[in-house]
Each structure stands twice: as structure tokens, then as C-alpha cells.
Amino acid sequence: MKGKIGEHGERGEHGQRGGQIGEVGQTGDIGDSADASRAAWLRILALADTETLDGAYRRLGQQGPLPAYRLLRKPESGMAMVRGRTGGTGAQFNLGEMTVTRCAVVLEPGPTPTEEAAIAGVAYVMGRCPRHVEQAAVLDALLQRPEWHARVQQIVLEPLARTLAERDAAQAAAAAQTRVEFFTMARGED
């Protein structure tokens, strides 16, 4: 497993600590459906437009009161190093820094047996948007509660996923319009 942290935090092939976005070390397998599902919804929540996420969060709140939560880590902004690879396969290099905001919340235990345990939610979002990252962390925690999962999936995640797919399709179509195809014609010489 090149470049991934294993069970005891060993370093990867180039001496760096940590892995790539989406990589899972030896202690976890991306094939685990719970891990894959959580990674998928965290991606959707992080990539969602702030206003769209805010509207979905409000719609969820209109369905009934949301559980109380407290901040484990208040929204805070910082810098993260963006790494790249030439052609996606070459050696890694530092591309530059970007602003990232993070937050961690814990849902307060509720009255029902399935809500007895406090559940933590986390979120990391590109840019500086404390409201976005706090709402994403709360939604992450709610999605881990069985009694909230289907409701959040239907009211928040599915519409956000459709919006992201439409946005990606529009960007791909715009990029396809600028595509140039180079080819060589035979000139008919013997």
C-alpha cells in the first residue's frame, strides 16, 4: 500500500505521512458500505453550494425540530496544502495552499433508546463559510442516526446530489465545446 498510513501510522513510499483524498489505510476498507456511504454523503455536503445547503437544512427543520447539538470544534478556517501529480500518475508535488473550514459537533442524547448515545458529526469545506461547515457537520451526525437517516437522505442529500450532477454535466458540456481534435491527413504522396 504505497503512500497510505497503515494500522500503526507508518509512512508511505516517499516518507510522507498521510494518503490521498479517498484513500483508506490498512485499518479500513473502502468496500465497507458504511464507510463508503459516509464518504459519499460527506462529499455531497462539502461540494454543495452554500445557499442550496442552507435551503435544504431549513426544509429539514420545517419537518420537525432538529435534535440539540453542541460544538466540539467551532467552525475554524485554516490552510491546507493541495498536492498534485503530473498526468495523475507522476510523482506528487505541492501545487499550492487553499483555505479550508472545519467543524465538529455532537448531537445531544435523545429520549428514545436509539438516541441514547451522543453522535459526533464532522465536516471540512473549501473556503471560508462557517455556516456551511456547521450545517454539514450537523447533517453528518443526523445521517448516522437510524431514525433520521432516511429523512435527511430524501430531503437533503438526494436534491443536493442531483444539483451537483447537473452542475458537473453543465461544466463538462462547456468544456466539450472548446475541445480541439488534431489529426494527420494523408497527403496522397507515394
PyMOL CGO cylinders between C-alpha atoms (Angstrom):
from pymol import cmd
from pymol.cgo import CYLINDER

trace = [
    CYLINDER, 0.00, 0.00, 0.00, 2.14, 2.85, -1.24, 0.3, 1, 1, 1, 1, 1, 1,
    CYLINDER, 2.14, 2.85, -1.24, 1.67, 6.27, 0.33, 0.3, 1, 1, 1, 1, 1, 1,
    CYLINDER, 1.67, 6.27, 0.33, -1.01, 5.18, 2.79, 0.3, 1, 1, 1, 1, 1, 1,
    CYLINDER, -1.01, 5.18, 2.79, -0.96, 5.19, 6.55, 0.3, 1, 1, 1, 1, 1, 1,
    CYLINDER, -0.96, 5.19, 6.55, -1.31, 1.71, 7.92, 0.3, 1, 1, 1, 1, 1, 1,
    CYLINDER, -1.31, 1.71, 7.92, -2.51, 0.44, 11.24, 0.3, 1, 1, 1, 1, 1, 1,
    CYLINDER, -2.51, 0.44, 11.24, 0.34, 1.97, 13.23, 0.3, 1, 1, 1, 1, 1, 1,
    CYLINDER, 0.34, 1.97, 13.23, 0.82, 5.19, 11.27, 0.3, 1, 1, 1, 1, 1, 1,
    CYLINDER, 0.82, 5.19, 11.27, 3.83, 4.12, 9.21, 0.3, 1, 1, 1, 1, 1, 1,
    CYLINDER, 3.83, 4.12, 9.21, 4.98, 6.38, 6.43, 0.3, 1, 1, 1, 1, 1, 1,
    CYLINDER, 4.98, 6.38, 6.43, 4.34, 5.86, 2.72, 0.3, 1, 1, 1, 1, 1, 1,
    CYLINDER, 4.34, 5.86, 2.72, 6.81, 5.24, -0.08, 0.3, 1, 1, 1, 1, 1, 1,
    CYLINDER, 6.81, 5.24, -0.08, 8.12, 8.84, -0.26, 0.3, 1, 1, 1, 1, 1, 1,
    CYLINDER, 8.12, 8.84, -0.26, 8.33, 9.33, 3.53, 0.3, 1, 1, 1, 1, 1, 1,
    CYLINDER, 8.33, 9.33, 3.53, 5.18, 11.42, 3.70, 0.3, 1, 1, 1, 1, 1, 1,
    CYLINDER, 5.18, 11.42, 3.70, 2.57, 10.81, 6.35, 0.3, 1, 1, 1, 1, 1, 1,
    CYLINDER, 2.57, 10.81, 6.35, -0.99, 10.52, 5.12, 0.3, 1, 1, 1, 1, 1, 1,
    CYLINDER, -0.99, 10.52, 5.12, -2.70, 9.39, 2.00, 0.3, 1, 1, 1, 1, 1, 1,
    CYLINDER, -2.70, 9.39, 2.00, -4.64, 10.77, -0.89, 0.3, 1, 1, 1, 1, 1, 1,
    CYLINDER, -4.64, 10.77, -0.89, -8.19, 12.02, -0.69, 0.3, 1, 1, 1, 1, 1, 1,
    CYLINDER, -8.19, 12.02, -0.69, -10.40, 8.97, -0.81, 0.3, 1, 1, 1, 1, 1, 1,
    CYLINDER, -10.40, 8.97, -0.81, -7.63, 6.55, 0.16, 0.3, 1, 1, 1, 1, 1, 1,
    CYLINDER, -7.63, 6.55, 0.16, -8.18, 4.31, 3.13, 0.3, 1, 1, 1, 1, 1, 1,
    CYLINDER, -8.18, 4.31, 3.13, -5.33, 2.72, 5.05, 0.3, 1, 1, 1, 1, 1, 1,
    CYLINDER, -5.33, 2.72, 5.05, -5.00, -0.85, 6.24, 0.3, 1, 1, 1, 1, 1, 1,
    CYLINDER, -5.00, -0.85, 6.24, -7.38, -0.28, 9.14, 0.3, 1, 1, 1, 1, 1, 1,
    CYLINDER, -7.38, -0.28, 9.14, -10.34, 0.47, 6.89, 0.3, 1, 1, 1, 1, 1, 1,
    CYLINDER, -10.34, 0.47, 6.89, -11.59, -0.83, 3.58, 0.3, 1, 1, 1, 1, 1, 1,
    CYLINDER, -11.59, -0.83, 3.58, -13.41, 1.46, 1.17, 0.3, 1, 1, 1, 1, 1, 1,
    CYLINDER, -13.41, 1.46, 1.17, -15.51, -1.59, 0.34, 0.3, 1, 1, 1, 1, 1, 1,
    CYLINDER, -15.51, -1.59, 0.34, -17.24, -1.30, 3.71, 0.3, 1, 1, 1, 1, 1, 1,
    CYLINDER, -17.24, -1.30, 3.71, -20.65, 0.05, 2.79, 0.3, 1, 1, 1, 1, 1, 1,
    CYLINDER, -20.65, 0.05, 2.79, -20.97, 2.22, 5.91, 0.3, 1, 1, 1, 1, 1, 1,
    CYLINDER, -20.97, 2.22, 5.91, -17.61, 3.89, 5.27, 0.3, 1, 1, 1, 1, 1, 1,
    CYLINDER, -17.61, 3.89, 5.27, -18.34, 4.30, 1.57, 0.3, 1, 1, 1, 1, 1, 1,
    CYLINDER, -18.34, 4.30, 1.57, -21.78, 5.75, 2.28, 0.3, 1, 1, 1, 1, 1, 1,
    CYLINDER, -21.78, 5.75, 2.28, -20.44, 8.22, 4.80, 0.3, 1, 1, 1, 1, 1, 1,
    CYLINDER, -20.44, 8.22, 4.80, -17.65, 9.26, 2.44, 0.3, 1, 1, 1, 1, 1, 1,
    CYLINDER, -17.65, 9.26, 2.44, -20.25, 9.80, -0.29, 0.3, 1, 1, 1, 1, 1, 1,
    CYLINDER, -20.25, 9.80, -0.29, -22.55, 11.97, 1.83, 0.3, 1, 1, 1, 1, 1, 1,
    CYLINDER, -22.55, 11.97, 1.83, -19.63, 13.97, 3.27, 0.3, 1, 1, 1, 1, 1, 1,
    CYLINDER, -19.63, 13.97, 3.27, -18.53, 14.67, -0.31, 0.3, 1, 1, 1, 1, 1, 1,
    CYLINDER, -18.53, 14.67, -0.31, -22.03, 15.83, -1.32, 0.3, 1, 1, 1, 1, 1, 1,
    CYLINDER, -22.03, 15.83, -1.32, -22.34, 18.06, 1.76, 0.3, 1, 1, 1, 1, 1, 1,
    CYLINDER, -22.34, 18.06, 1.76, -18.88, 19.58, 1.22, 0.3, 1, 1, 1, 1, 1, 1,
    CYLINDER, -18.88, 19.58, 1.22, -19.36, 20.27, -2.50, 0.3, 1, 1, 1, 1, 1, 1,
    CYLINDER, -19.36, 20.27, -2.50, -22.88, 21.66, -2.20, 0.3, 1, 1, 1, 1, 1, 1,
    CYLINDER, -22.88, 21.66, -2.20, -23.44, 25.34, -2.85, 0.3, 1, 1, 1, 1, 1, 1,
    CYLINDER, -23.44, 25.34, -2.85, -23.82, 27.20, 0.46, 0.3, 1, 1, 1, 1, 1, 1,
    CYLINDER, -23.82, 27.20, 0.46, -27.24, 28.68, -0.38, 0.3, 1, 1, 1, 1, 1, 1,
    CYLINDER, -27.24, 28.68, -0.38, -28.54, 25.33, -1.64, 0.3, 1, 1, 1, 1, 1, 1,
    CYLINDER, -28.54, 25.33, -1.64, -27.37, 23.55, 1.52, 0.3, 1, 1, 1, 1, 1, 1,
    CYLINDER, -27.37, 23.55, 1.52, -28.90, 26.29, 3.66, 0.3, 1, 1, 1, 1, 1, 1,
    CYLINDER, -28.90, 26.29, 3.66, -32.26, 25.87, 1.90, 0.3, 1, 1, 1, 1, 1, 1,
    CYLINDER, -32.26, 25.87, 1.90, -32.18, 22.08, 2.32, 0.3, 1, 1, 1, 1, 1, 1,
    CYLINDER, -32.18, 22.08, 2.32, -31.26, 22.48, 6.01, 0.3, 1, 1, 1, 1, 1, 1,
    CYLINDER, -31.26, 22.48, 6.01, -34.22, 24.84, 6.52, 0.3, 1, 1, 1, 1, 1, 1,
    CYLINDER, -34.22, 24.84, 6.52, -36.58, 22.40, 4.73, 0.3, 1, 1, 1, 1, 1, 1,
    CYLINDER, -36.58, 22.40, 4.73, -35.42, 19.64, 7.06, 0.3, 1, 1, 1, 1, 1, 1,
    CYLINDER, -35.42, 19.64, 7.06, -36.07, 21.89, 10.06, 0.3, 1, 1, 1, 1, 1, 1,
    CYLINDER, -36.07, 21.89, 10.06, -39.61, 22.57, 8.82, 0.3, 1, 1, 1, 1, 1, 1,
    CYLINDER, -39.61, 22.57, 8.82, -40.36, 18.82, 9.06, 0.3, 1, 1, 1, 1, 1, 1,
    CYLINDER, -40.36, 18.82, 9.06, -39.94, 18.98, 12.83, 0.3, 1, 1, 1, 1, 1, 1,
    CYLINDER, -39.94, 18.98, 12.83, -37.42, 20.16, 15.40, 0.3, 1, 1, 1, 1, 1, 1,
    CYLINDER, -37.42, 20.16, 15.40, -33.84, 19.09, 14.85, 0.3, 1, 1, 1, 1, 1, 1,
    CYLINDER, -33.84, 19.09, 14.85, -32.02, 17.45, 17.79, 0.3, 1, 1, 1, 1, 1, 1,
    CYLINDER, -32.02, 17.45, 17.79, -29.96, 19.71, 20.01, 0.3, 1, 1, 1, 1, 1, 1,
    CYLINDER, -29.96, 19.71, 20.01, -26.22, 19.70, 19.39, 0.3, 1, 1, 1, 1, 1, 1,
    CYLINDER, -26.22, 19.70, 19.39, -23.13, 21.28, 20.82, 0.3, 1, 1, 1, 1, 1, 1,
    CYLINDER, -23.13, 21.28, 20.82, -19.91, 22.25, 19.12, 0.3, 1, 1, 1, 1, 1, 1,
    CYLINDER, -19.91, 22.25, 19.12, -16.92, 20.02, 19.76, 0.3, 1, 1, 1, 1, 1, 1,
    CYLINDER, -16.92, 20.02, 19.76, -14.83, 22.21, 17.47, 0.3, 1, 1, 1, 1, 1, 1,
    CYLINDER, -14.83, 22.21, 17.47, -16.35, 25.52, 16.43, 0.3, 1, 1, 1, 1, 1, 1,
    CYLINDER, -16.35, 25.52, 16.43, -16.06, 26.41, 12.75, 0.3, 1, 1, 1, 1, 1, 1,
    CYLINDER, -16.06, 26.41, 12.75, -12.50, 27.49, 12.11, 0.3, 1, 1, 1, 1, 1, 1,
    CYLINDER, -12.50, 27.49, 12.11, -10.64, 28.34, 8.93, 0.3, 1, 1, 1, 1, 1, 1,
    CYLINDER, -10.64, 28.34, 8.93, -7.10, 27.42, 8.07, 0.3, 1, 1, 1, 1, 1, 1,
    CYLINDER, -7.10, 27.42, 8.07, -4.85, 26.48, 5.20, 0.3, 1, 1, 1, 1, 1, 1,
    CYLINDER, -4.85, 26.48, 5.20, -4.31, 23.09, 3.60, 0.3, 1, 1, 1, 1, 1, 1,
    CYLINDER, -4.31, 23.09, 3.60, -1.62, 22.12, 1.13, 0.3, 1, 1, 1, 1, 1, 1,
    CYLINDER, -1.62, 22.12, 1.13, -3.00, 20.93, -2.20, 0.3, 1, 1, 1, 1, 1, 1,
    CYLINDER, -3.00, 20.93, -2.20, -0.91, 18.20, -3.79, 0.3, 1, 1, 1, 1, 1, 1,
    CYLINDER, -0.91, 18.20, -3.79, -0.97, 17.11, -7.41, 0.3, 1, 1, 1, 1, 1, 1,
    CYLINDER, -0.97, 17.11, -7.41, 0.52, 14.58, -9.79, 0.3, 1, 1, 1, 1, 1, 1,
    CYLINDER, 0.52, 14.58, -9.79, 1.54, 15.23, -13.38, 0.3, 1, 1, 1, 1, 1, 1,
    CYLINDER, 1.54, 15.23, -13.38, -0.90, 13.33, -15.54, 0.3, 1, 1, 1, 1, 1, 1,
    CYLINDER, -0.90, 13.33, -15.54, -2.44, 11.86, -12.40, 0.3, 1, 1, 1, 1, 1, 1,
    CYLINDER, -2.44, 11.86, -12.40, 0.32, 9.25, -12.20, 0.3, 1, 1, 1, 1, 1, 1,
    CYLINDER, 0.32, 9.25, -12.20, 3.64, 11.05, -11.71, 0.3, 1, 1, 1, 1, 1, 1,
    CYLINDER, 3.64, 11.05, -11.71, 5.42, 11.95, -8.52, 0.3, 1, 1, 1, 1, 1, 1,
    CYLINDER, 5.42, 11.95, -8.52, 3.48, 14.14, -6.10, 0.3, 1, 1, 1, 1, 1, 1,
    CYLINDER, 3.48, 14.14, -6.10, 4.26, 17.84, -5.88, 0.3, 1, 1, 1, 1, 1, 1,
    CYLINDER, 4.26, 17.84, -5.88, 2.90, 20.70, -3.78, 0.3, 1, 1, 1, 1, 1, 1,
    CYLINDER, 2.90, 20.70, -3.78, 0.54, 22.67, -6.01, 0.3, 1, 1, 1, 1, 1, 1,
    CYLINDER, 0.54, 22.67, -6.01, -0.30, 25.40, -3.51, 0.3, 1, 1, 1, 1, 1, 1,
    CYLINDER, -0.30, 25.40, -3.51, -2.40, 26.21, -0.48, 0.3, 1, 1, 1, 1, 1, 1,
    CYLINDER, -2.40, 26.21, -0.48, -6.15, 26.64, -0.17, 0.3, 1, 1, 1, 1, 1, 1,
    CYLINDER, -6.15, 26.64, -0.17, -8.44, 27.82, 2.59, 0.3, 1, 1, 1, 1, 1, 1,
    CYLINDER, -8.44, 27.82, 2.59, -10.42, 25.12, 4.41, 0.3, 1, 1, 1, 1, 1, 1,
    CYLINDER, -10.42, 25.12, 4.41, -13.03, 25.47, 7.15, 0.3, 1, 1, 1, 1, 1, 1,
    CYLINDER, -13.03, 25.47, 7.15, -13.72, 22.63, 9.57, 0.3, 1, 1, 1, 1, 1, 1,
    CYLINDER, -13.72, 22.63, 9.57, -16.22, 21.92, 12.32, 0.3, 1, 1, 1, 1, 1, 1,
    CYLINDER, -16.22, 21.92, 12.32, -17.18, 19.07, 14.66, 0.3, 1, 1, 1, 1, 1, 1,
    CYLINDER, -17.18, 19.07, 14.66, -20.48, 18.75, 16.52, 0.3, 1, 1, 1, 1, 1, 1,
    CYLINDER, -20.48, 18.75, 16.52, -22.07, 16.19, 18.81, 0.3, 1, 1, 1, 1, 1, 1,
    CYLINDER, -22.07, 16.19, 18.81, -25.80, 15.53, 18.92, 0.3, 1, 1, 1, 1, 1, 1,
    CYLINDER, -25.80, 15.53, 18.92, -27.12, 15.53, 22.44, 0.3, 1, 1, 1, 1, 1, 1,
    CYLINDER, -27.12, 15.53, 22.44, -28.57, 12.19, 23.55, 0.3, 1, 1, 1, 1, 1, 1,
    CYLINDER, -28.57, 12.19, 23.55, -32.32, 11.98, 22.97, 0.3, 1, 1, 1, 1, 1, 1,
    CYLINDER, -32.32, 11.98, 22.97, -35.20, 10.32, 24.83, 0.3, 1, 1, 1, 1, 1, 1,
    CYLINDER, -35.20, 10.32, 24.83, -35.53, 7.21, 22.65, 0.3, 1, 1, 1, 1, 1, 1,
    CYLINDER, -35.53, 7.21, 22.65, -33.31, 4.11, 23.07, 0.3, 1, 1, 1, 1, 1, 1,
    CYLINDER, -33.31, 4.11, 23.07, -31.69, 4.62, 19.66, 0.3, 1, 1, 1, 1, 1, 1,
    CYLINDER, -31.69, 4.62, 19.66, -30.81, 8.20, 20.62, 0.3, 1, 1, 1, 1, 1, 1,
    CYLINDER, -30.81, 8.20, 20.62, -29.18, 7.32, 23.95, 0.3, 1, 1, 1, 1, 1, 1,
    CYLINDER, -29.18, 7.32, 23.95, -25.64, 7.69, 22.64, 0.3, 1, 1, 1, 1, 1, 1,
    CYLINDER, -25.64, 7.69, 22.64, -24.19, 11.02, 21.60, 0.3, 1, 1, 1, 1, 1, 1,
    CYLINDER, -24.19, 11.02, 21.60, -23.16, 11.00, 17.93, 0.3, 1, 1, 1, 1, 1, 1,
    CYLINDER, -23.16, 11.00, 17.93, -20.40, 13.18, 16.50, 0.3, 1, 1, 1, 1, 1, 1,
    CYLINDER, -20.40, 13.18, 16.50, -20.54, 14.79, 13.08, 0.3, 1, 1, 1, 1, 1, 1,
    CYLINDER, -20.54, 14.79, 13.08, -17.66, 16.40, 11.22, 0.3, 1, 1, 1, 1, 1, 1,
    CYLINDER, -17.66, 16.40, 11.22, -17.22, 18.46, 8.08, 0.3, 1, 1, 1, 1, 1, 1,
    CYLINDER, -17.22, 18.46, 8.08, -14.46, 20.08, 6.05, 0.3, 1, 1, 1, 1, 1, 1,
    CYLINDER, -14.46, 20.08, 6.05, -15.36, 22.61, 3.35, 0.3, 1, 1, 1, 1, 1, 1,
    CYLINDER, -15.36, 22.61, 3.35, -13.21, 24.51, 0.85, 0.3, 1, 1, 1, 1, 1, 1,
    CYLINDER, -13.21, 24.51, 0.85, -13.18, 28.23, 1.52, 0.3, 1, 1, 1, 1, 1, 1,
    CYLINDER, -13.18, 28.23, 1.52, -14.38, 30.25, 4.48, 0.3, 1, 1, 1, 1, 1, 1,
    CYLINDER, -14.38, 30.25, 4.48, -18.01, 29.54, 5.28, 0.3, 1, 1, 1, 1, 1, 1,
    CYLINDER, -18.01, 29.54, 5.28, -18.69, 28.77, 8.94, 0.3, 1, 1, 1, 1, 1, 1,
    CYLINDER, -18.69, 28.77, 8.94, -22.46, 28.35, 8.45, 0.3, 1, 1, 1, 1, 1, 1,
    CYLINDER, -22.46, 28.35, 8.45, -21.97, 25.81, 5.64, 0.3, 1, 1, 1, 1, 1, 1,
    CYLINDER, -21.97, 25.81, 5.64, -19.48, 23.69, 7.58, 0.3, 1, 1, 1, 1, 1, 1,
    CYLINDER, -19.48, 23.69, 7.58, -21.57, 23.72, 10.78, 0.3, 1, 1, 1, 1, 1, 1,
    CYLINDER, -21.57, 23.72, 10.78, -24.72, 22.65, 8.92, 0.3, 1, 1, 1, 1, 1, 1,
    CYLINDER, -24.72, 22.65, 8.92, -22.77, 19.92, 7.11, 0.3, 1, 1, 1, 1, 1, 1,
    CYLINDER, -22.77, 19.92, 7.11, -21.41, 18.60, 10.43, 0.3, 1, 1, 1, 1, 1, 1,
    CYLINDER, -21.41, 18.60, 10.43, -24.91, 18.51, 11.95, 0.3, 1, 1, 1, 1, 1, 1,
    CYLINDER, -24.91, 18.51, 11.95, -26.25, 16.69, 8.89, 0.3, 1, 1, 1, 1, 1, 1,
    CYLINDER, -26.25, 16.69, 8.89, -23.36, 14.20, 9.08, 0.3, 1, 1, 1, 1, 1, 1,
    CYLINDER, -23.36, 14.20, 9.08, -24.34, 13.41, 12.68, 0.3, 1, 1, 1, 1, 1, 1,
    CYLINDER, -24.34, 13.41, 12.68, -28.04, 13.14, 11.78, 0.3, 1, 1, 1, 1, 1, 1,
    CYLINDER, -28.04, 13.14, 11.78, -27.26, 10.73, 8.95, 0.3, 1, 1, 1, 1, 1, 1,
    CYLINDER, -27.26, 10.73, 8.95, -25.60, 8.43, 11.48, 0.3, 1, 1, 1, 1, 1, 1,
    CYLINDER, -25.60, 8.43, 11.48, -28.83, 8.18, 13.49, 0.3, 1, 1, 1, 1, 1, 1,
    CYLINDER, -28.83, 8.18, 13.49, -31.13, 5.48, 12.07, 0.3, 1, 1, 1, 1, 1, 1,
    CYLINDER, -31.13, 5.48, 12.07, -34.32, 7.43, 12.82, 0.3, 1, 1, 1, 1, 1, 1,
    CYLINDER, -34.32, 7.43, 12.82, -33.04, 10.47, 10.88, 0.3, 1, 1, 1, 1, 1, 1,
    CYLINDER, -33.04, 10.47, 10.88, -31.12, 8.82, 8.04, 0.3, 1, 1, 1, 1, 1, 1,
    CYLINDER, -31.12, 8.82, 8.04, -33.98, 8.27, 5.56, 0.3, 1, 1, 1, 1, 1, 1,
    CYLINDER, -33.98, 8.27, 5.56, -35.45, 11.73, 6.16, 0.3, 1, 1, 1, 1, 1, 1,
    CYLINDER, -35.45, 11.73, 6.16, -32.12, 13.53, 5.67, 0.3, 1, 1, 1, 1, 1, 1,
    CYLINDER, -32.12, 13.53, 5.67, -31.38, 11.33, 2.64, 0.3, 1, 1, 1, 1, 1, 1,
    CYLINDER, -31.38, 11.33, 2.64, -34.68, 12.28, 1.00, 0.3, 1, 1, 1, 1, 1, 1,
    CYLINDER, -34.68, 12.28, 1.00, -34.91, 15.97, 1.94, 0.3, 1, 1, 1, 1, 1, 1,
    CYLINDER, -34.91, 15.97, 1.94, -31.24, 16.96, 1.79, 0.3, 1, 1, 1, 1, 1, 1,
    CYLINDER, -31.24, 16.96, 1.79, -28.87, 14.50, 0.09, 0.3, 1, 1, 1, 1, 1, 1,
    CYLINDER, -28.87, 14.50, 0.09, -30.88, 13.43, -2.95, 0.3, 1, 1, 1, 1, 1, 1,
    CYLINDER, -30.88, 13.43, -2.95, -31.68, 17.00, -4.10, 0.3, 1, 1, 1, 1, 1, 1,
    CYLINDER, -31.68, 17.00, -4.10, -28.08, 18.09, -3.45, 0.3, 1, 1, 1, 1, 1, 1,
    CYLINDER, -28.08, 18.09, -3.45, -26.72, 15.10, -5.40, 0.3, 1, 1, 1, 1, 1, 1,
    CYLINDER, -26.72, 15.10, -5.40, -28.99, 15.95, -8.35, 0.3, 1, 1, 1, 1, 1, 1,
    CYLINDER, -28.99, 15.95, -8.35, -27.86, 19.58, -8.27, 0.3, 1, 1, 1, 1, 1, 1,
    CYLINDER, -27.86, 19.58, -8.27, -24.18, 18.52, -8.19, 0.3, 1, 1, 1, 1, 1, 1,
    CYLINDER, -24.18, 18.52, -8.19, -24.72, 16.10, -11.10, 0.3, 1, 1, 1, 1, 1, 1,
    CYLINDER, -24.72, 16.10, -11.10, -26.42, 18.85, -13.13, 0.3, 1, 1, 1, 1, 1, 1,
    CYLINDER, -26.42, 18.85, -13.13, -23.59, 21.27, -12.34, 0.3, 1, 1, 1, 1, 1, 1,
    CYLINDER, -23.59, 21.27, -12.34, -20.96, 18.70, -13.34, 0.3, 1, 1, 1, 1, 1, 1,
    CYLINDER, -20.96, 18.70, -13.34, -22.81, 17.92, -16.59, 0.3, 1, 1, 1, 1, 1, 1,
    CYLINDER, -22.81, 17.92, -16.59, -23.02, 21.64, -17.44, 0.3, 1, 1, 1, 1, 1, 1,
    CYLINDER, -23.02, 21.64, -17.44, -19.28, 22.08, -16.79, 0.3, 1, 1, 1, 1, 1, 1,
    CYLINDER, -19.28, 22.08, -16.79, -18.47, 19.01, -18.91, 0.3, 1, 1, 1, 1, 1, 1,
    CYLINDER, -18.47, 19.01, -18.91, -20.65, 20.32, -21.75, 0.3, 1, 1, 1, 1, 1, 1,
    CYLINDER, -20.65, 20.32, -21.75, -18.97, 23.74, -21.60, 0.3, 1, 1, 1, 1, 1, 1,
    CYLINDER, -18.97, 23.74, -21.60, -15.53, 22.12, -21.66, 0.3, 1, 1, 1, 1, 1, 1,
    CYLINDER, -15.53, 22.12, -21.66, -16.53, 19.83, -24.55, 0.3, 1, 1, 1, 1, 1, 1,
    CYLINDER, -16.53, 19.83, -24.55, -17.38, 22.87, -26.69, 0.3, 1, 1, 1, 1, 1, 1,
    CYLINDER, -17.38, 22.87, -26.69, -13.77, 24.02, -26.55, 0.3, 1, 1, 1, 1, 1, 1,
    CYLINDER, -13.77, 24.02, -26.55, -12.29, 20.63, -27.43, 0.3, 1, 1, 1, 1, 1, 1,
    CYLINDER, -12.29, 20.63, -27.43, -9.98, 20.59, -30.41, 0.3, 1, 1, 1, 1, 1, 1,
    CYLINDER, -9.98, 20.59, -30.41, -9.24, 17.34, -32.23, 0.3, 1, 1, 1, 1, 1, 1,
    CYLINDER, -9.24, 17.34, -32.23, -5.91, 17.14, -34.01, 0.3, 1, 1, 1, 1, 1, 1,
    CYLINDER, -5.91, 17.14, -34.01, -5.38, 14.55, -36.70, 0.3, 1, 1, 1, 1, 1, 1,
    CYLINDER, -5.38, 14.55, -36.70, -2.99, 13.91, -39.58, 0.3, 1, 1, 1, 1, 1, 1,
    CYLINDER, -2.99, 13.91, -39.58, -4.30, 13.59, -43.12, 0.3, 1, 1, 1, 1, 1, 1,
    CYLINDER, -4.30, 13.59, -43.12, -2.52, 11.59, -45.76, 0.3, 1, 1, 1, 1, 1, 1,
    CYLINDER, -2.52, 11.59, -45.76, -1.36, 13.96, -48.49, 0.3, 1, 1, 1, 1, 1, 1,
    CYLINDER, -1.36, 13.96, -48.49, -1.56, 11.44, -51.30, 0.3, 1, 1, 1, 1, 1, 1,
    CYLINDER, -1.56, 11.44, -51.30, 2.19, 11.27, -51.93, 0.3, 1, 1, 1, 1, 1, 1,
    CYLINDER, 2.19, 11.27, -51.93, 3.73, 7.91, -52.76, 0.3, 1, 1, 1, 1, 1, 1,
]
cmd.load_cgo(trace, "trace")
